[in-house]
Amino acid sequence: MRTGLRALTARGRSFLAAGLAALVMALMLGEHDLLRIGVLVTALPLLAAMVVARTRYRLSCARRLSPSRAEVGGEATVTLRLENVTRLPTGLLLIEDTVPYALGVRPRFVLDRVEAKGIREIDYRVRSDLRGRFTIGPLSVRIADPFGLVELARAFTISDTLVVTPQVVALPHVRLSGEWTGGGDSRTRSVAAAGDDDVAPREYRQGDDLRRVHWRSTARHGELMVRREEQQWQSRGALLLDTRRSAHRGEGPRSSFEVAVSAAASIGVHLAHEGLGLRLVTDQGAEHLTDSGLSWSLLDTLAMVRNSPARSLEIGVSALRQGSGDGLVVAVLGSMDPEEARDLARIRHSGITGVAVLLDVDTWDAVEPTTSESYLAVQTVLAGYGWRTVRLPAGTSIASVWQDAASRGRFAVHPGGAA
């Protein structure tokens, strides 16, 4: 009964207060009709509280997200499945799911009655213009009487996560030489030169399969030698994303930072679909990506990336240098000065193809976007070190300029610098 009384609504408390007042006045004035009214008004919320408090409904809840990942601006459908696992029908149920403000208002539903062992499914849609991981749930259920005098709240504990990923656009196929580890046609030439049965034998190492022992080379060298033909060649590359707050302009979904994240996602997914083993690097260092489901791992990581307070790309450039076997480096860059561009440009050599997607961030503030002098200065430095440059101004899709990655930035030796 205490639980029921604590669950009285404002209407229920008003009824109870009015009923008690009527009882007191009826006793003081000796009015029998007023006494009957007072008893009725007082009894209604008390009876409702007793009935609701004694309900023993057992409900099970499940939630399904379709899809569990959605692009910025896309919609996802949330399906709630409620089951009455008792043999008694329920009364009026008020249902409210917990949804972050970025996904919209909290959905509320009213179920008039769920029969014994009955199941109800409720769908609603969510949409976000912001990237991130959003927790949906838990679900709360309020049991109410038909007069709205008592509401008893109960909550489930389960919750689900919706990942809102950056927008990904399809890119045209562009031939980027240097994608294969070892560079160019060295993969084909090395196999052809050594033969399929005797590909550059090497010394035996702890853990090598004994079935790979090459006995002819073992006899010639006097120690165990194993074949390399089972060693897989894998295309590898690195994707650098400039997340520095000082390097970008604008606010919200149309800012240069969000455009950079979307461009990095589009390029990363495009290269992963073409079989490139990719690693993601930001100005904060290397990010961990799982080998399985590389595209999803990349999108999940980019869904959570935020502006950094860093003032330089030094940490990111160092992380690129530490990587071994990268045949391709794609950098998505914001505003930078020629000296920073020169530090980045030096990591490229004859065995690496470098592609720089340069956001012309000055066009985010300009009334009439034109190529800025700062962009031209950085482009000149990178091209001088053999980088291919792609200009991405405000209001332009990465898909419309990605073809430039194949034609710009011929290999050159920068005066006073390395090739």
Buried (B, 14 or more C-beta within 10 A) or exposed (E): EEEBBEBBBEBBEBBBEBBEEBBEEBEEEEBEEBBEBBBEBBEBBBBBBBBBBEBEBEBEBBBEBEEEBBBBEBEBEBEBEBBBEBEEEBBBBBBBBBBBEBBEEEBEBEBEEBEEEBEBEBEBEBBBEBBBEBEBBBBBBBBBBEBBBBBBEEEBEEEBEBBBBBBBBEBEEBEBEBBBBBBBEEBEEBBEEBEEEBBBBBEBEEEBEEEBBBEEBBEEEEEBBBBBBEEEEEBBBBBBBBBBEBBBBBEEBEBBBBBBBBBBBBBBBBBBEEEBBBBBBBBBEBBEBEEEEBBBBBBBBBBEBEEBEBEBBEBBBBBBEEBEBBBBBBBBBBBBEBEBBBBBBBBBEEBBBBBBBBBBBBBBEEEEBEEBEBBEEBBEBBBBBBBBBBBBBBEBBBBEBBBBBBEBBEBEEBEEEEE
